[in-house]
Amino acid sequence: MYYLRFAYVAASLLGCAVAASANEPLDPVKAVMEVAVKGKGEYFDPNSLMALYSLAFTREMVAAMLKTKEKDGEMLLDYDPVIGGQDNCPLKNVTYKQGQQKGKKVTVRVEFSAMDCFGDKSVRRVDFDLVQEGYAVPTQWYFVDDIRHVEKDGKTTMSLRQQLKEMAAN
């Protein structure tokens, strides 16, 4: 399983615009945000799931997708889970701030303006929780383990992984 995953990771990252050779925590986050900036909203295609997201996140995404398919015609997500809404403007002022590494986990905060063209200059905050996965320290890669929207007071308003768990359970 891991050999197949790393083959996909290597192939997918070679195709990404983000330089993956250093495998820094910002690499998968910037790859996801590149999709958001382009406005395509295709965050969870098979190549992206294999290259950018943790095994646990991928399992929960697939479980939610299968449950959605069972419900015939129901949408998996009816909003953009990275931007945090249905309608937005082109993203402006995108910034990245990496938190402290704690074991194999690190959080990267992304801030951006998504409603500027509507006159709303508010800043959205999204935390990407990352984990390192792999057999040995030199071969471990960072993968997105959760995407959380954060209010000004620092409280999480939505955890995508929690939402996926709930969708798979219902």
Backbone bond lengths (Angstrom), bond angles and torsions (degrees), N, CA, C in turn:
res aa  C-N    CA-C-N  psi(-1)  N-CA   C-N-CA  omega(-1)  CA-C   N-CA-C  phi
1 M - - - 1.458 - - 1.534 110.30 -
2 Y 1.354 116.54 -48.20 1.454 118.85 -177.90 1.523 111.68 -66.36
3 Y 1.343 117.49 -38.12 1.458 119.48 179.44 1.511 111.05 -61.91
4 L 1.334 116.54 -42.62 1.459 120.65 177.88 1.517 110.10 -63.40
5 R 1.331 116.64 -43.47 1.467 121.21 -179.63 1.529 110.25 -60.18
6 F 1.331 117.54 -46.05 1.451 119.49 -177.85 1.525 111.95 -69.36
7 A 1.311 116.99 -29.80 1.466 119.32 174.21 1.520 109.75 -64.01
8 Y 1.342 116.73 -43.85 1.460 120.82 177.30 1.523 110.67 -64.71
9 V 1.333 116.01 -42.44 1.463 120.12 -179.70 1.516 109.83 -59.32
10 A 1.311 116.22 -49.32 1.462 119.77 -178.63 1.517 111.26 -60.73
11 A 1.325 116.86 -46.22 1.470 120.35 -179.37 1.518 111.11 -65.17
12 S 1.321 117.35 -42.25 1.462 120.64 -177.56 1.518 111.82 -69.37
13 L 1.327 116.06 -41.98 1.449 118.61 -177.95 1.518 111.87 -69.46
14 L 1.307 117.30 -28.61 1.463 119.17 175.53 1.520 110.66 -63.54
15 G 1.323 116.71 -29.57 1.461 120.92 -179.81 1.511 113.65 -86.52
16 C 1.331 117.92 -12.02 1.463 121.19 -178.54 1.517 110.41 -77.32
17 A 1.315 115.80 149.64 1.459 120.34 177.24 1.527 111.12 -73.59
18 V 1.331 116.46 -21.91 1.448 120.76 -179.45 1.524 108.86 -78.21
19 A 1.305 116.36 132.80 1.466 119.70 178.84 1.517 109.12 -68.66
20 A 1.317 116.38 118.88 1.451 120.92 -175.13 1.517 113.15 -102.87
21 S 1.307 117.35 -1.31 1.451 118.71 -173.47 1.525 111.99 -64.08
22 A 1.316 118.89 -33.68 1.450 121.32 -179.20 1.518 111.59 -81.89
23 N 1.315 118.30 -20.51 1.457 124.02 -177.79 1.519 111.65 49.58
24 E 1.269 116.04 61.38 1.451 122.90 176.88 1.525 109.29 -92.66
25 P 1.340 118.62 157.01 1.461 120.13 178.84 1.529 113.84 -56.31
26 L 1.319 117.06 -29.61 1.465 119.55 -179.62 1.529 112.72 -70.96
27 D 1.336 118.00 -21.98 1.464 120.88 -175.18 1.531 113.11 -57.58
28 P 1.336 120.70 -56.39 1.465 118.72 -179.51 1.533 112.48 -67.15
29 V 1.331 116.98 -32.41 1.468 120.43 179.28 1.531 109.93 -64.81
30 K 1.322 116.60 -46.50 1.466 119.97 179.21 1.522 111.35 -64.86
31 A 1.327 118.05 -33.79 1.464 120.38 177.17 1.531 110.54 -65.12
32 V 1.331 117.60 -41.61 1.472 121.22 177.16 1.524 109.83 -66.82
33 M 1.327 117.35 -44.40 1.461 120.67 -178.43 1.525 111.73 -67.32
34 E 1.308 117.95 -28.12 1.463 120.90 175.80 1.534 109.81 -61.45
35 V 1.320 116.67 -39.43 1.474 121.06 176.01 1.518 109.48 -63.81
36 A 1.336 117.34 -42.80 1.470 121.60 179.71 1.524 110.92 -63.04
37 V 1.318 116.97 -43.80 1.464 121.29 -179.18 1.526 110.68 -63.42
38 K 1.324 116.84 -39.07 1.467 120.77 178.99 1.526 111.88 -73.12
39 G 1.334 116.62 -15.94 1.463 120.27 177.14 1.510 114.79 76.78
40 K 1.325 117.35 18.24 1.464 119.83 -178.89 1.519 112.08 -82.39
41 G 1.325 118.01 -32.28 1.449 121.99 178.61 1.521 114.64 67.27
42 E 1.325 119.05 15.92 1.470 122.89 -179.17 1.530 109.05 -97.21
43 Y 1.324 115.07 72.51 1.453 120.32 -174.47 1.528 113.47 -84.44
44 F 1.321 117.54 -22.77 1.457 120.26 -166.61 1.522 114.24 -121.14
45 D 1.329 117.39 33.15 1.463 119.43 174.11 1.528 107.26 -68.72
46 P 1.328 118.64 161.56 1.469 120.18 -175.79 1.532 114.67 -54.23
47 N 1.309 118.32 -40.96 1.464 119.76 179.71 1.523 111.57 -64.42
48 S 1.323 117.02 -41.31 1.464 120.65 179.04 1.522 111.06 -66.80
49 L 1.335 116.69 -42.84 1.467 119.09 178.36 1.529 110.77 -58.05
50 M 1.314 116.89 -41.32 1.464 120.56 -178.58 1.530 112.18 -72.59
51 A 1.316 117.28 -36.14 1.458 120.86 -172.61 1.518 114.63 -91.03
52 L 1.335 117.84 -28.90 1.460 119.82 -168.64 1.524 115.14 -115.42
53 Y 1.322 118.13 -21.87 1.466 121.56 -170.71 1.524 111.35 -112.85
54 S 1.335 115.51 148.09 1.465 121.34 -178.90 1.526 111.04 -66.05
55 L 1.322 115.37 163.74 1.463 120.35 176.96 1.530 110.78 -59.95
56 A 1.338 117.52 -43.69 1.468 120.83 -179.34 1.529 111.05 -63.72
57 F 1.328 117.09 -44.36 1.466 120.50 178.70 1.533 109.78 -61.60
58 T 1.331 116.03 -45.40 1.468 120.76 -178.29 1.519 110.76 -62.46
59 R 1.325 117.76 -42.37 1.470 120.53 177.05 1.526 111.28 -59.06
60 E 1.330 116.63 -44.74 1.465 120.08 -178.44 1.530 111.59 -69.30
61 M 1.322 117.22 -36.09 1.465 120.67 176.72 1.529 109.81 -63.53
62 V 1.328 116.82 -46.76 1.466 120.46 -178.88 1.530 110.51 -64.62
63 A 1.331 117.84 -41.22 1.468 120.91 178.14 1.530 110.79 -61.37
64 A 1.340 116.65 -41.63 1.470 120.47 177.94 1.523 110.93 -66.53
65 M 1.332 117.31 -39.66 1.466 120.89 177.94 1.527 111.09 -62.71
66 L 1.327 116.83 -43.56 1.468 120.59 -179.96 1.527 110.69 -64.76
67 K 1.323 117.58 -41.08 1.462 120.58 178.55 1.529 110.18 -64.68
68 T 1.314 116.39 -39.25 1.460 121.13 177.39 1.521 110.70 -63.87
69 K 1.306 116.90 -41.45 1.464 120.75 178.98 1.525 110.92 -63.60
70 E 1.330 117.06 -37.09 1.464 121.25 176.95 1.531 111.56 -61.32
71 K 1.330 116.31 -31.39 1.474 120.79 -177.33 1.519 112.13 -84.08
72 D 1.323 116.95 4.13 1.454 123.00 172.72 1.532 114.81 50.06
73 G 1.307 115.64 93.34 1.455 120.24 171.48 1.509 115.58 94.30
74 E 1.319 118.68 -9.98 1.450 120.90 177.97 1.527 108.90 -71.85
75 M 1.310 117.26 141.70 1.465 120.55 178.58 1.516 109.87 -78.03
76 L 1.322 116.77 143.11 1.456 120.44 176.95 1.531 109.41 -67.16
77 L 1.311 116.88 -58.27 1.458 122.70 177.70 1.523 108.07 -130.99
78 D 1.327 117.03 128.76 1.454 119.85 -178.75 1.528 112.14 -102.97
79 Y 1.312 115.91 25.90 1.461 122.72 177.62 1.515 107.96 -153.35
80 D 1.311 116.94 168.37 1.458 121.80 177.14 1.529 107.58 -83.11
81 P 1.340 118.35 112.13 1.463 120.12 -174.19 1.530 114.47 -71.74
82 V 1.302 118.46 -15.70 1.456 120.31 178.12 1.523 109.68 -89.01
83 I 1.309 116.68 -47.56 1.462 120.56 -179.51 1.531 110.87 -76.35
84 G 1.310 116.51 -33.48 1.457 119.87 176.27 1.510 113.99 91.04
85 G 1.311 119.07 30.52 1.448 121.82 178.41 1.509 111.41 -167.69
86 Q 1.335 114.67 179.47 1.462 119.89 179.74 1.519 111.72 -96.08
87 D 1.301 115.97 -40.93 1.468 120.94 -178.48 1.516 108.88 -118.44
88 N 1.301 115.50 132.28 1.453 119.36 177.57 1.515 109.80 -152.33
89 C 1.300 114.37 168.83 1.464 122.78 176.41 1.526 107.94 -93.35
90 P 1.327 116.58 172.24 1.468 117.56 170.72 1.533 109.07 -57.81
91 L 1.301 116.78 138.15 1.464 120.88 -177.28 1.515 111.06 -66.46
92 K 1.335 114.79 141.52 1.464 121.81 177.25 1.514 109.06 -129.23
93 N 1.316 114.83 155.68 1.459 122.54 173.33 1.529 112.62 53.62
94 V 1.316 116.92 48.94 1.462 121.35 179.43 1.528 108.80 -77.55
95 T 1.335 115.91 123.81 1.461 121.39 178.16 1.527 109.79 -127.63
96 Y 1.327 115.37 154.38 1.463 122.50 -178.40 1.524 109.00 -126.30
97 K 1.331 116.30 137.48 1.462 120.53 175.99 1.524 107.78 -138.86
98 Q 1.314 114.96 116.28 1.459 120.83 -179.59 1.512 110.00 -85.66
99 G 1.333 116.57 131.80 1.455 121.85 176.27 1.520 111.28 -82.54
100 Q 1.310 115.68 -174.44 1.460 121.61 179.87 1.523 111.04 -76.04
101 Q 1.299 116.40 139.26 1.464 122.94 175.28 1.522 108.34 -70.22
102 K 1.349 117.07 130.96 1.465 122.19 175.68 1.516 106.97 -125.94
103 G 1.306 116.06 97.44 1.463 120.55 -175.68 1.519 109.02 66.88
104 K 1.325 115.95 -120.92 1.471 121.03 179.23 1.521 111.68 -100.04
105 K 1.329 117.66 16.34 1.464 121.41 -177.26 1.523 111.10 -122.07
106 V 1.326 114.72 146.40 1.456 121.57 175.77 1.527 107.62 -153.80
107 T 1.315 116.50 148.97 1.461 121.61 177.58 1.517 109.18 -114.22
108 V 1.328 115.90 137.62 1.456 122.07 174.77 1.525 107.02 -116.82
109 R 1.326 116.45 123.00 1.467 121.14 177.47 1.521 108.63 -93.56
110 V 1.332 114.83 131.10 1.460 121.19 175.82 1.527 106.65 -115.64
111 E 1.314 116.11 131.84 1.465 121.60 176.40 1.512 108.09 -121.91
112 F 1.341 115.49 143.21 1.455 120.22 -178.78 1.520 109.97 -162.67
113 S 1.318 114.12 162.69 1.460 121.67 173.01 1.526 106.80 -102.66
114 A 1.341 116.11 125.17 1.460 120.18 -177.05 1.527 112.84 -115.89
115 M 1.325 117.62 -6.23 1.460 120.76 -175.11 1.524 112.40 -125.35
116 D 1.311 116.77 18.80 1.464 123.07 -175.22 1.525 112.44 -56.49
117 C 1.323 118.53 -39.73 1.468 120.92 -177.34 1.531 112.29 -69.06
118 F 1.350 116.47 -14.47 1.465 121.27 175.82 1.522 111.24 -96.70
119 G 1.345 116.75 4.94 1.456 121.31 179.73 1.514 113.24 87.58
120 D 1.316 117.79 2.42 1.459 122.24 179.55 1.527 108.41 -94.70
121 K 1.317 116.18 110.67 1.458 121.12 -176.10 1.530 112.49 -94.69
122 S 1.311 117.43 11.27 1.467 119.91 -178.68 1.527 111.11 -63.62
123 V 1.312 114.20 153.85 1.464 121.81 -178.50 1.521 108.59 -104.13
124 R 1.310 115.71 131.71 1.465 121.11 174.80 1.517 108.34 -96.51
125 R 1.336 114.48 144.31 1.457 121.41 -179.41 1.521 108.55 -121.26
126 V 1.319 115.67 127.73 1.458 121.43 179.11 1.515 107.67 -130.85
127 D 1.344 115.50 126.45 1.459 120.53 175.82 1.516 109.39 -99.54
128 F 1.310 115.47 128.73 1.456 122.48 173.25 1.525 106.65 -102.44
129 D 1.322 116.55 114.76 1.456 120.82 174.61 1.517 107.01 -87.52
130 L 1.329 116.02 127.84 1.458 121.51 -178.71 1.521 110.17 -118.95
131 V 1.335 114.66 149.52 1.456 121.52 174.54 1.516 108.26 -129.74
132 Q 1.317 114.92 154.32 1.456 119.99 173.63 1.523 107.94 -96.59
133 E 1.323 115.58 133.55 1.461 120.76 178.96 1.510 108.91 -132.40
134 G 1.320 116.10 146.77 1.449 122.58 178.68 1.509 110.12 147.81
135 Y 1.317 115.85 175.46 1.453 121.13 -176.61 1.518 113.82 -77.39
136 A 1.296 117.50 -46.93 1.462 121.10 -174.06 1.519 109.19 -130.81
137 V 1.310 116.25 155.63 1.463 121.57 -175.73 1.531 113.01 -51.62
138 P 1.325 121.14 -45.36 1.466 118.04 -178.51 1.527 113.92 -66.28
139 T 1.328 117.91 -21.59 1.467 119.10 -176.96 1.518 113.21 -104.74
140 Q 1.322 117.65 5.55 1.463 119.16 -179.50 1.521 110.35 -75.28
141 W 1.314 114.51 143.18 1.457 122.38 -179.72 1.519 108.80 -119.72
142 Y 1.318 116.50 156.98 1.458 121.68 173.90 1.521 108.90 -88.80
143 F 1.336 115.19 134.94 1.455 121.78 177.61 1.524 109.08 -132.36
144 V 1.323 116.75 145.42 1.466 122.15 176.37 1.522 107.76 -69.36
145 D 1.333 116.16 125.14 1.458 122.04 -179.17 1.528 111.80 -107.28
146 D 1.317 117.28 -20.77 1.465 121.72 176.18 1.519 108.50 -164.55
147 I 1.328 115.37 156.12 1.464 123.09 174.80 1.524 105.27 -126.40
148 R 1.344 115.56 117.27 1.463 119.96 -175.67 1.525 110.48 -123.04
149 H 1.321 116.19 131.62 1.458 121.41 174.24 1.522 108.02 -87.24
150 V 1.343 115.38 137.31 1.455 121.19 -170.78 1.525 109.86 -125.71
151 E 1.330 116.04 133.79 1.471 122.07 175.57 1.526 109.98 -78.98
152 K 1.340 116.18 171.48 1.473 120.99 179.60 1.525 111.75 -58.37
153 D 1.355 117.09 -33.31 1.463 120.32 -178.92 1.526 112.67 -78.68
154 G 1.329 116.92 0.38 1.456 121.08 177.30 1.514 115.36 91.23
155 K 1.329 117.31 -2.03 1.464 120.19 -179.76 1.524 110.69 -82.63
156 T 1.325 114.72 139.97 1.459 120.63 178.30 1.527 109.26 -74.49
157 T 1.326 116.12 127.79 1.460 119.88 176.66 1.526 111.62 -94.97
158 M 1.321 116.20 -24.06 1.457 119.65 179.34 1.512 109.76 -156.76
159 S 1.327 115.49 131.98 1.458 122.41 172.27 1.521 106.01 -111.02
160 L 1.322 117.14 120.25 1.461 120.08 -179.52 1.522 110.45 -62.78
161 R 1.299 117.40 -39.53 1.459 119.59 -179.64 1.525 111.44 -64.01
162 Q 1.316 117.29 -40.72 1.468 120.53 177.16 1.523 110.04 -63.44
163 Q 1.312 116.63 -41.29 1.456 120.46 178.79 1.530 110.96 -62.88
164 L 1.329 117.44 -41.00 1.456 121.03 178.14 1.523 111.40 -63.42
165 K 1.342 116.88 -40.75 1.464 120.82 177.28 1.531 110.60 -59.42
166 E 1.343 115.50 -45.40 1.460 120.16 -179.83 1.518 111.59 -64.32
167 M 1.318 117.21 -39.60 1.468 121.15 179.16 1.521 110.88 -64.78
168 A 1.319 116.98 -40.64 1.466 120.67 -179.29 1.530 111.04 -69.01
169 A 1.333 116.91 -28.87 1.459 120.53 -178.40 1.526 113.23 -80.30
170 N 1.309 117.76 -21.64 1.480 120.33 -176.45 1.502 112.41 -97.24
